[in-house]
Amino acid sequence: MRAIGYADEIPPGEGRTFAVDGEMVAVFRLRDGSFRATQAVCPHKGGPLADGQIDLKQVLCPLHLNAWDLTTGCSLSGQPDLTVYPVGVADGKILLGDLS
């Protein structure tokens, strides 16, 4: 895993987008303090998923309100699934797993 940013850059209940190896990754800090990471672009119409609403289980795209499970990436609204990435925090740094 490698550091891509700092945990305090993301307030609880929000997401941020990071460029990693030419890929855009959305990292979400859930209200329980845990982190999730998915592809940053909605597969439906390219919406910015990091700007979507989240709860402890799902993200809603801000453009058309399509929903995905934040842990598995599975669509909850009939769209293609999202790619999810392993993510964690150590020493205040956001650590992202391999993108392949």
C-alpha positions as CSV (number, residue, x, y, z in Angstrom):
1,M,0.0,0.0,0.0
2,R,1.2,3.5,-0.6
3,A,0.3,6.9,0.8
4,I,-1.9,9.1,-1.5
5,G,-2.9,11.9,0.9
6,Y,-3.8,12.7,4.5
7,A,-6.9,11.4,6.4
8,D,-7.6,14.9,7.7
9,E,-8.1,16.1,4.1
10,I,-11.5,14.3,4.1
11,P,-14.1,15.4,6.6
12,P,-16.4,12.6,7.9
13,G,-19.3,11.9,5.5
14,E,-17.4,13.2,2.4
15,G,-15.2,12.0,-0.4
16,R,-12.2,13.4,-2.3
17,T,-10.7,12.4,-5.7
18,F,-7.0,11.5,-6.0
19,A,-5.0,10.9,-9.2
20,V,-3.1,7.6,-8.8
21,D,-1.0,6.1,-11.6
22,G,-3.2,7.9,-14.2
23,E,-6.4,6.6,-12.6
24,M,-8.9,8.8,-10.7
25,V,-9.8,7.3,-7.4
26,A,-12.6,8.5,-5.0
27,V,-11.8,8.0,-1.3
28,F,-14.6,8.3,1.1
29,R,-14.4,8.9,4.9
30,L,-17.5,7.4,6.4
31,R,-19.2,8.8,9.5
32,D,-17.9,5.9,11.6
33,G,-14.3,6.9,10.7
34,S,-13.7,4.1,8.2
35,F,-12.5,4.7,4.7
36,R,-13.6,3.2,1.3
37,A,-12.1,3.8,-2.2
38,T,-13.7,3.3,-5.6
39,Q,-13.2,4.5,-9.1
40,A,-13.9,8.2,-9.2
41,V,-16.1,8.4,-12.3
42,C,-19.7,7.1,-12.5
43,P,-20.0,4.5,-15.3
44,H,-23.4,5.8,-16.2
45,K,-22.6,9.4,-17.4
46,G,-19.2,10.2,-15.9
47,G,-20.4,11.9,-12.8
48,P,-17.9,12.8,-10.0
49,L,-18.6,10.1,-7.4
50,A,-16.5,11.8,-4.7
51,D,-19.1,14.6,-4.8
52,G,-22.0,12.1,-4.2
53,Q,-23.9,11.5,-1.0
54,I,-22.7,8.7,1.2
55,D,-23.8,6.8,4.2
56,L,-22.2,3.8,5.9
57,K,-23.0,1.5,3.0
58,Q,-23.5,3.3,-0.3
59,V,-22.6,6.2,-2.6
60,L,-25.2,8.1,-4.7
61,C,-23.9,9.7,-7.9
62,P,-24.6,13.5,-7.8
63,L,-25.9,13.6,-11.4
64,H,-28.6,10.9,-11.6
65,L,-28.7,9.4,-8.1
66,N,-27.6,5.9,-9.1
67,A,-26.3,4.0,-6.1
68,W,-23.4,1.6,-5.4
69,D,-22.3,-0.5,-2.4
70,L,-19.1,1.2,-1.1
71,T,-17.6,-2.1,0.1
72,T,-18.3,-4.4,-3.0
73,G,-18.8,-1.8,-5.8
74,C,-22.0,-3.6,-6.7
75,S,-24.7,-1.5,-8.3
76,L,-27.9,-1.0,-6.4
77,S,-29.6,0.7,-9.3
78,G,-29.0,-1.5,-12.4
79,Q,-25.8,0.3,-13.6
80,P,-22.4,-1.4,-14.2
81,D,-20.5,-2.1,-11.0
82,L,-17.7,0.1,-9.6
83,T,-14.1,-0.9,-9.2
84,V,-13.2,-0.8,-5.5
85,Y,-9.7,-0.6,-4.0
86,P,-8.2,-1.6,-0.7
87,V,-7.7,1.5,1.5
88,G,-6.6,2.2,5.0
89,V,-5.1,4.8,7.3
90,A,-1.8,4.7,9.2
91,D,0.0,7.6,10.9
92,G,-2.6,9.9,9.5
93,K,-1.9,9.0,5.9
94,I,-4.4,7.4,3.5
95,L,-2.9,4.2,2.1
96,L,-4.2,2.8,-1.1
97,G,-3.6,-0.8,-2.4
98,D,-2.6,-1.9,-5.8
99,L,-4.8,-0.6,-8.7
100,S,-4.3,-3.7,-10.9
